[in-house]
Amino acid sequence: MSSESCRCLFCHAVDTSPVEITPGSWAMRCAACSAQGPLSADVEAASEAWVSTVHAEELLRTVIDESPDIILMKDWDGKFLLGNRALARLYGTTPQELVGVDDGAFNPNEEQVAFYLENVRGVMRGGETEIVMEESTNVETGETHFYQSIKKPLTGPDGEPRILVIAHDLTDLQRANRLVQDRERSYSYAMAAAGEGIWDWDIASNVVTHNTKWLEMFGITSEELQHPIEVFTEILHPDDRDDVRRVLQDALSGSGTYSHEHRMVHRDGTMLHVFDRGQVVERDAEGNPTRMAGAVTDITERVLHDHRLRVITEALIDANVSLERKVEERTNELARANFELQNLAWRDALTGLPNRLAGMNHLESEFARLNRNETATSSILMMDVDLFKKINDTYGHGVGDDVLTQIASTITEALRAGDFVARFGGEEFMALLPDTDLEGAVIVAEKIRSAVESNPVEAVGTVTLSIGATVASSADAEMDTAVRRADTALYEAKRSGRNMVVTRQSDLG
C-alpha cells in the first residue's frame, strides 16, 4: 500500500501495519495511537478493509471541500471543529488552521462574531434545525457577503452539543434583487418624466387611453391608442382575470387606490408579469369615480429571479439534507469505531473478561468508595491456575487457551450478582467482592475452587485453582496494599500444596 493508504484515520500518522489479534484474525493497527481497523481473516483482507475505510473518509472530505457552499461544524464555544475550503477562502486561511479557533480569529467585525456565537447557541438550546439569513465580512477585501444558512444542532460522541452549518452565498442574488428594485424606481422616474406605461380610464365612457410605451409592452398597434376596457381584459391571463376585476372593483367602491400583480399576454403569445397600480383621480358630485389613472411596470425579470431563487433554495435544501445524512452516518460510524477501540482496550481478547487495566481501574473506584464509607469492607480474591506451565508444555498453548477460557467461564458463573472478575495476567485472575467480609469471601472462593475442580477440561482432565483471599478497607494505604496481601495468601496456597483457599488478615501485614 502507499503511505497515504496507510494513513491513520485518527492521528493521521502513516505508521500502520497488520497485526494478528487472535489466531486467524487480523487487523491494521496504528503504531502512533494504537487505533485499529476492522477484523479480517488474513493480512490482505485487513489491508483492503483499512484502505476502503481511508478512501471513504477521504471521499467524504472531498465532497465537503469541493462544495461551493460553506460547510462547518462548531462546538458550544463557537470554535470550529470542521471547516471546508469555501469557508477557508472567505477567511483567507486553510481548513486545517480553522480547527480550534472561532470566527474572531479571522473576522474583524466583532458584532458579527458575537451574533454568530449567540445564534449557534440559540439553535443548540432550541434543538431544532433553523434556516437563517446572515452576513459575513471577507477578511481580505472587507466585502460583505449574504448567506442563507441551514443550522442543525447535533450531539457529539462525547455528549457535548455541536452545530452543523451549511451556508449558501446569496450575494449575487441579493445584488440582482436590488438591481430589479433599482430598475423599478427608474421605471417610476421614467413614467413621471416620459409617461412610460401610463393608462387613463374614462369610467363613464368605458374607454382607456394609453401612451405608446404601454402599447409596445403588449404588442398592441398604435391604432388602438384608445380602446374599450374589454381590450385590457382580453390580454389579462385567463387565470388572473377574475382577481383583477375584483381588486379594481374594490378600489372603485372603496379607497380609490388600485394595486395588483398579475400576468398579461403579449399579442405574440409571450406571458409577462406586471405590477399594475392606479388611483381614482376624478369623481362626480355624488362621489362616484369617473376617472382612474395609473401605470404598469413589467416585473417579469424580478419574478423569474424569485422563481430561480426558490428553485435554487429547494435544491440546496435537498442537497443539504443528503449531506447531513452522510455526515450523520459518518459520525455514527466513527462513534461505533471509537466504542470498539475502547472495548478492545479494556477487554481480554482470549477470555472476554475485563483485562488487568480494567481490573485496576475497578479496584481504584472501589477503594474510593471505601474511603467515602469507612465502615464498608470488600474482599479481594487472587486466583492462579495450578501447574499451568506444565499444561502448556504437555498439551500445547492451544489447549492452555482452552483451559483459561473454561476457567474464566466457571469463575464468572460461580460469582454473585454485583461481583467483578478480571484476567490479571497469564493464568491469574482477580475477583472483587463488594460489601463482603472475609468469612463471606472464603465461601465464594471455595465455591469457585470446587467448581473448577469439578469441571474437567477436555484433553487435560481435572484442573485446580489456588486462591488467596483478603479484606480491603479504608484502613489500607491504597488498594495495591490489599492486592499484595491477597497475592501473598495466594503464594502461601501454592506452597502449601495448591488447590486450596488461604486467607490473610490485614493485621498480619
Buried (B, 14 or more C-beta within 10 A) or exposed (E): BEEEBBBBBBEEBBBBEBBEBEEEBBBBBBEBBEBBBBBBEEBEBBBBBBBEBBEEBBEBBEBBBEBEBBBBBBBBEBBBBBBBBBBBBBBEBEBEBBEEBBBBBBBEBEEBBEBBBEBBBBBBEEEEBBEBEBEBBBBEEEEEBBBBBBBBBBEBBEEEBBBBBBBBBBBEBBEBBEEBEEBBEEBBEBBEEEBBBBBBBBBEEEBBBBBEBBBEBBEBEEEEBEBEBEBBEEBBBEEBBEEBEEBBEEBBEEEBEBEBBBBBBEEEEEEBBBBBBBBBBEEEEEEEBBBBBBBBBBBBEBBEBBEEBEEBBEEBBEBBBEBBEBBEEBBEBBEEBBEBBEEBEBBBEBBEBBBBEBBBEBBEEBBEBBEEEEEBBBBBBBBBBBBBEEBBEEBEEEBBBBBBBBBBBBBBEBBEEEBBBBBBEEBBBBBBBBEBEBEBBBEBBBBBBBBBBEBEBEEBEEBBBBBBBBBBBBEBEEBBBBBBBBBBBBBBBBEEEBBBBBBBEBEEE
